[in-house]
Amino acid sequence: MAFYGDVASRGLTFVDEQGQFHCMSIHMSGEDGSILLVEEEISVPQE
């Protein structure tokens, strides 16, 4: 996977077993190049 620029362009969202909405973005570490999942603060989509 290529990572271009400073803004995450890949991610995932899910609802956990307790009904909580989560949004994670995929980043690459600047230290060792490992892949990181970073939880983002966003509004819950309206159903």
C-alpha positions in Angstrom: 0.0 0.0 0.0 1.4 3.4 -0.9 1.0 6.4 1.5 0.9 9.7 -0.3 1.0 13.1 1.5 0.3 13.9 5.1 -3.5 13.2 5.3 -4.8 9.7 5.8 -6.7 8.4 2.7 -7.5 5.0 4.0 -9.5 3.9 7.0 -12.4 1.8 8.3 -15.5 2.3 10.5 -17.3 -0.2 12.6 -19.9 -0.5 15.4 -18.6 -2.6 18.4 -20.6 -5.1 20.5 -21.7 -2.3 22.8 -23.1 -0.3 19.9 -20.3 2.3 19.9 -19.3 3.7 16.5 -15.5 3.8 15.7 -13.6 5.4 12.9 -9.9 4.4 12.4 -7.4 5.8 9.9 -4.4 3.9 8.6 -1.1 5.7 9.0 2.5 4.7 8.5 5.0 5.3 11.4 7.7 7.9 10.6 10.0 6.0 13.0 10.1 2.5 11.6 7.6 2.3 8.8 5.1 0.1 10.7 1.4 0.4 10.0 -0.7 2.2 12.7 -4.5 2.3 13.3 -5.4 5.7 14.8 -8.8 6.3 16.1 -10.4 9.5 14.7 -12.9 11.8 16.4 -15.9 12.2 14.0 -19.6 12.6 14.3 -21.7 9.4 14.2 -23.6 9.1 10.9 -27.3 9.6 11.1 -29.4 6.6 10.2 
